[in-house]
Amino acid sequence: MTETLERRGMSMKVRAEAALTQSPQPVICLDQVTKCYGTVQALRGVSLRIEAGESVALLGPNGAGKTTAISLMLGLLRPSTGRVLLNGGDPTVPAVRRAARLGAMLQNARVIDLVRVRELLDVFRSYYAQSLPTDELLEIAQLREKQQSYTQHLSGGELQRLLFALALVGNPRLLFLDEPTAGMDVASRRRFLERIRELHRDGRTIVLTTHNLADVEGLSQRVIVLNEGRIVADGSSEEIRAMASGQFVSFLAEEQNDQLLAAIPGVLRIERQGPRVVLFTRDSDALLKDLQRHGIATPHLEIRRASLEEAFLALTRREEEQP
């Protein structure tokens, strides 16, 4: 089995490297893109570049604009204003999409019933001149034992892995994965994320959307945080972690002091939990000194480090409150 996996990995790497062509322009470019659905602005002046071979995670809470951004990159939507380019061309043009060698696993995708897993993969392979072998796809998606099962009998996690296999059928150079781990158990999710790492190591460009911070740890070179249709952060996983890191300082305080507390520069977020006030800050020592200078007592003081999830929520909430 180990030799089989090694041969499979080598064959995928050779095919990916052979397919990869160097280009002076980025694979994806969004230039001041806005997308509106009626009066709702899903994206608000978003600009970004994704280069060939990058592994990029679009991170943000539900409704942040991640799926809309992916749909624009795939040419499934047109921007309301601004410009979207795929390898320098218009992604809504079929010839541009074909030349880009795309693969996509979309959040709202469905598969037909009354067909077996292997049969469905064979049908999709017939649409491509250079497709991956069915056995290889089954191995990648961990569906070998389910190849004769009908699609309607698959669990949620198994269905996600089938959609992943379908996205890989055409041996894509550029792979879009929209909330790919939804419905997967912990073990399946870990194996799935390792498959994505392998694909990136093979030279493919990966664009992943998720609201799960754990999905991007050790996976994506670059993390773009979206919130309320805007980019609020763009950097490496380590840089995003440093940006979002912080502490919670809580103590007993009267509600009439909340406005004064919120005005202190070191307070990034303020919450009320009954008689306790909870302050989110990046530097608890500096904040305590500021509280002392303002003559604010801190009875029953508690200080704890924020989890990455809590810090991320504090980061995005802070952006929501800015005009």
C-alpha positions as CSV (number, residue, x, y, z in Angstrom):
1,M,0.0,0.0,0.0
2,T,2.8,2.4,0.9
3,E,4.5,1.8,-2.5
4,T,1.2,2.3,-4.2
5,L,0.7,5.7,-2.5
6,E,4.2,6.7,-3.3
7,R,3.8,5.8,-7.0
8,R,0.4,7.7,-7.0
9,G,2.0,10.7,-5.4
10,M,4.9,10.7,-7.9
11,S,2.6,10.3,-10.9
12,M,0.4,13.2,-9.7
13,K,3.4,15.4,-9.2
14,V,4.8,14.7,-12.6
15,R,1.4,15.5,-14.2
16,A,1.0,18.6,-12.2
17,E,4.5,19.9,-13.0
18,A,4.1,19.1,-16.6
19,A,0.8,21.0,-16.7
20,L,2.1,24.0,-14.9
21,T,3.2,26.9,-17.1
22,Q,4.9,30.1,-15.9
23,S,3.1,33.3,-16.5
24,P,4.0,36.9,-15.7
25,Q,0.4,37.7,-14.6
26,P,-1.2,36.3,-11.4
27,V,-3.5,33.3,-11.7
28,I,-6.3,35.4,-10.1
29,C,-6.7,39.1,-9.8
30,L,-9.6,41.0,-8.2
31,D,-9.4,44.8,-8.7
32,Q,-11.7,46.9,-6.5
33,V,-14.5,44.3,-6.9
34,T,-17.9,45.0,-5.5
35,K,-20.8,42.5,-5.7
36,C,-24.4,43.4,-4.8
37,Y,-27.5,41.3,-4.5
38,G,-30.2,43.9,-4.6
39,T,-29.4,46.3,-1.7
40,V,-27.0,43.8,0.0
41,Q,-23.3,44.3,-0.7
42,A,-21.6,40.9,-0.5
43,L,-18.2,42.3,-1.5
44,R,-17.1,45.9,-1.0
45,G,-14.1,47.0,-3.0
46,V,-12.0,43.8,-2.7
47,S,-8.6,43.8,-4.3
48,L,-6.2,40.8,-4.2
49,R,-3.8,38.8,-6.3
50,I,-3.1,35.0,-6.1
51,E,0.1,33.7,-7.7
52,A,0.6,30.3,-9.3
53,G,1.5,27.7,-6.8
54,E,0.1,29.6,-3.8
55,S,-2.1,27.9,-1.2
56,V,-4.6,30.6,0.0
57,A,-7.3,30.3,2.6
58,L,-10.2,32.8,2.5
59,L,-11.2,32.9,6.2
60,G,-14.3,34.5,7.7
61,P,-17.6,34.0,9.5
62,N,-20.7,32.9,7.6
63,G,-21.9,35.7,5.3
64,A,-18.4,37.3,5.1
65,G,-18.4,37.1,1.2
66,K,-16.1,34.0,0.8
67,T,-18.5,32.0,-1.5
68,T,-19.2,35.1,-3.5
69,A,-15.5,35.7,-4.0
70,I,-15.0,32.1,-5.2
71,S,-18.0,32.3,-7.6
72,L,-16.5,35.5,-9.1
73,M,-13.1,33.8,-9.6
74,L,-14.8,30.8,-11.3
75,G,-16.8,33.1,-13.6
76,L,-20.1,31.9,-12.2
77,L,-20.9,35.5,-11.3
78,R,-20.0,38.9,-12.7
79,P,-18.9,41.7,-10.4
80,S,-21.2,44.7,-10.0
81,T,-18.2,46.9,-10.2
82,G,-14.5,46.3,-10.6
83,R,-12.6,43.6,-12.5
84,V,-11.9,39.9,-12.1
85,L,-9.2,38.2,-14.1
86,L,-8.2,34.6,-14.4
87,N,-4.8,34.1,-16.0
88,G,-5.3,37.6,-17.4
89,G,-8.6,36.8,-19.1
90,D,-12.3,37.1,-18.3
91,P,-13.3,34.0,-16.2
92,T,-16.9,34.1,-17.5
93,V,-15.5,33.1,-21.0
94,P,-15.5,29.3,-21.3
95,A,-12.3,29.2,-23.2
96,V,-10.5,31.1,-20.4
97,R,-11.8,28.6,-17.8
98,R,-10.7,25.6,-19.9
99,A,-7.2,27.1,-20.4
100,A,-6.9,27.6,-16.6
101,R,-7.6,23.9,-15.9
102,L,-10.0,24.5,-13.0
103,G,-11.3,22.1,-10.4
104,A,-14.0,23.2,-7.9
105,M,-15.7,21.7,-4.9
106,L,-18.6,24.1,-4.1
107,Q,-20.5,24.4,-0.9
108,N,-23.9,23.9,-2.5
109,A,-23.0,21.2,-5.0
110,R,-25.1,18.1,-5.4
111,V,-24.7,14.8,-7.2
112,I,-27.4,12.7,-8.9
113,D,-29.0,9.7,-7.2
114,L,-29.4,6.2,-8.5
115,V,-25.8,6.0,-9.7
116,R,-22.8,4.2,-8.1
117,V,-19.8,6.1,-6.9
118,R,-17.4,4.5,-9.5
119,E,-19.9,5.0,-12.3
120,L,-20.2,8.7,-11.6
121,L,-16.4,9.1,-11.6
122,D,-16.1,7.2,-14.9
123,V,-18.8,9.5,-16.5
124,F,-17.1,12.6,-15.4
125,R,-13.7,11.3,-16.5
126,S,-15.1,11.0,-20.1
127,Y,-15.5,14.8,-20.2
128,Y,-11.7,15.3,-20.0
129,A,-8.9,14.6,-22.3
130,Q,-6.4,14.3,-19.5
131,S,-8.2,12.9,-16.5
132,L,-6.9,11.1,-13.4
133,P,-7.5,7.3,-13.3
134,T,-10.7,6.3,-11.4
135,D,-8.7,4.1,-9.0
136,E,-6.5,7.0,-8.1
137,L,-9.5,9.3,-7.5
138,L,-11.1,6.6,-5.2
139,E,-7.8,6.4,-3.3
140,I,-7.4,10.1,-2.9
141,A,-11.0,10.5,-1.7
142,Q,-10.8,7.4,0.6
143,L,-13.8,5.9,-1.2
144,R,-12.4,2.6,-2.5
145,E,-14.7,0.7,-0.1
146,K,-17.7,2.7,-1.3
147,Q,-17.1,2.5,-5.0
148,Q,-20.1,0.3,-5.6
149,S,-22.4,2.2,-3.3
150,Y,-25.2,4.4,-4.6
151,T,-24.6,8.1,-4.0
152,Q,-27.8,8.5,-2.1
153,H,-26.6,6.0,0.5
154,L,-23.4,8.0,1.3
155,S,-23.0,9.8,4.6
156,G,-22.4,13.6,4.7
157,G,-18.7,13.2,5.0
158,E,-18.5,10.5,2.3
159,L,-20.5,12.8,0.0
160,Q,-18.0,15.6,0.6
161,R,-15.1,13.3,-0.3
162,L,-17.0,12.3,-3.5
163,L,-17.3,16.0,-4.4
164,F,-13.6,16.4,-3.8
165,A,-12.9,13.5,-6.2
166,L,-15.1,15.0,-8.8
167,A,-13.2,18.3,-8.5
168,L,-9.9,16.4,-9.2
169,V,-11.2,14.4,-12.2
170,G,-9.6,16.7,-14.8
171,N,-6.2,16.9,-13.0
172,P,-6.7,20.6,-12.3
173,R,-3.8,23.1,-12.0
174,L,-6.1,25.5,-10.0
175,L,-8.3,24.0,-7.3
176,F,-11.2,25.8,-5.5
177,L,-12.5,24.3,-2.3
178,D,-15.5,26.0,-0.7
179,E,-16.0,24.9,3.0
180,P,-14.8,21.4,2.0
181,T,-14.7,19.8,5.5
182,A,-18.4,20.5,6.3
183,G,-20.0,17.3,7.5
184,M,-16.7,15.4,8.1
185,D,-15.8,13.7,11.3
186,V,-12.5,14.6,13.0
187,A,-10.5,11.7,11.6
188,S,-11.8,12.2,8.0
189,R,-11.2,15.9,8.2
190,R,-7.5,15.4,9.2
191,R,-6.9,12.9,6.4
192,F,-8.7,15.2,3.9
193,L,-6.6,18.2,4.9
194,E,-3.5,16.1,4.4
195,R,-4.6,15.3,0.9
196,I,-4.9,19.0,0.2
197,R,-1.3,19.5,1.5
198,E,-0.2,16.8,-0.9
199,L,-1.9,18.5,-3.8
200,H,-0.2,21.8,-3.0
201,R,3.2,20.2,-2.6
202,D,2.6,18.8,-6.1
203,G,2.6,22.4,-7.4
204,R,-1.1,23.1,-7.7
205,T,-2.7,26.4,-6.8
206,I,-5.2,26.0,-3.9
207,V,-7.9,28.4,-2.9
208,L,-9.8,27.3,0.2
209,T,-12.7,29.0,2.0
210,T,-13.5,28.1,5.6
211,H,-14.9,29.6,8.8
212,N,-12.9,27.0,10.8
213,L,-9.6,28.4,11.9
214,A,-8.2,25.0,12.6
215,D,-8.5,24.1,8.9
216,V,-5.8,26.6,7.9
217,E,-3.2,25.6,10.6
218,G,-0.2,24.2,8.7
219,L,-2.2,24.1,5.5
220,S,-2.2,27.5,3.8
221,Q,0.8,29.7,3.1
222,R,-1.4,32.7,3.1
223,V,-4.7,33.6,4.9
224,I,-7.0,36.4,3.8
225,V,-9.6,37.3,6.4
226,L,-12.9,38.6,5.0
227,N,-15.6,40.2,7.1
228,E,-18.7,42.0,5.9
229,G,-17.5,41.9,2.3
230,R,-14.1,43.5,3.1
231,I,-10.6,42.2,3.5
232,V,-9.6,42.9,7.1
233,A,-6.3,41.0,7.2
234,D,-3.9,39.3,4.7
235,G,-0.8,37.5,5.7
236,S,0.7,34.2,6.7
237,S,-1.0,31.9,9.3
238,E,1.6,33.1,11.8
239,E,1.0,36.8,11.0
240,I,-2.8,36.3,11.3
241,R,-2.4,34.5,14.6
242,A,-0.2,37.3,15.9
243,M,-2.7,39.9,14.7
244,A,-5.6,38.2,16.3
245,S,-3.8,37.1,19.5
246,G,-4.9,38.7,22.7
247,Q,-6.1,38.3,26.3
248,F,-9.4,38.8,28.2
249,V,-9.3,41.0,31.3
250,S,-12.4,40.8,33.4
251,F,-13.5,42.3,36.8
252,L,-16.5,43.7,38.6
253,A,-17.5,47.1,37.3
254,E,-20.6,49.3,37.2
255,E,-22.2,49.6,33.8
256,Q,-21.9,53.4,33.8
257,N,-18.1,52.9,33.5
258,D,-18.4,51.0,30.2
259,Q,-18.2,54.1,28.0
260,L,-15.0,55.2,29.7
261,L,-13.5,51.7,29.5
262,A,-14.3,51.5,25.7
263,A,-12.4,54.7,25.1
264,I,-9.1,53.4,26.5
265,P,-6.8,52.7,23.5
266,G,-5.8,49.2,24.7
267,V,-9.4,48.0,24.8
268,L,-10.2,46.3,21.5
269,R,-13.5,44.9,22.5
270,I,-15.8,45.3,25.5
271,E,-18.5,42.9,26.7
272,R,-20.8,42.8,29.7
273,Q,-21.4,39.5,31.6
274,G,-23.8,40.6,34.3
275,P,-21.8,42.5,37.0
276,R,-18.5,41.7,35.3
277,V,-17.0,43.6,32.4
278,V,-14.8,41.7,29.9
279,L,-12.2,43.6,28.0
280,F,-10.3,42.1,25.0
281,T,-6.7,43.5,24.7
282,R,-3.4,42.6,23.1
283,D,-1.4,43.7,26.2
284,S,-3.0,43.1,29.6
285,D,-0.1,44.7,31.5
286,A,-0.4,47.9,29.6
287,L,-4.1,47.9,29.9
288,L,-4.0,47.4,33.7
289,K,-1.6,50.4,33.9
290,D,-4.1,52.5,31.9
291,L,-7.0,51.4,34.2
292,Q,-4.9,52.5,37.2
293,R,-4.1,55.9,35.6
294,H,-7.9,56.4,35.0
295,G,-8.6,55.5,38.6
296,I,-10.7,52.4,37.7
297,A,-10.7,49.7,40.3
298,T,-10.5,46.1,39.2
299,P,-12.0,43.9,42.0
300,H,-12.1,40.2,41.4
301,L,-9.7,40.6,38.5
302,E,-9.3,37.7,36.1
303,I,-6.9,37.5,33.1
304,R,-6.8,34.7,30.6
305,R,-5.4,34.2,27.1
306,A,-8.0,34.3,24.3
307,S,-8.2,31.2,22.1
308,L,-7.5,31.8,18.4
309,E,-11.2,31.4,17.7
310,E,-12.1,34.0,20.3
311,A,-9.4,36.4,19.1
312,F,-10.6,36.0,15.5
313,L,-14.2,36.8,16.5
314,A,-12.9,39.9,18.3
315,L,-11.0,40.9,15.3
316,T,-13.9,40.6,12.9
317,R,-16.4,42.2,15.3
318,R,-14.1,45.2,15.7
319,E,-14.1,45.7,11.9
320,E,-17.9,45.4,11.9
321,E,-18.1,48.3,14.3
322,Q,-15.9,50.6,12.2
323,P,-17.7,53.0,9.8
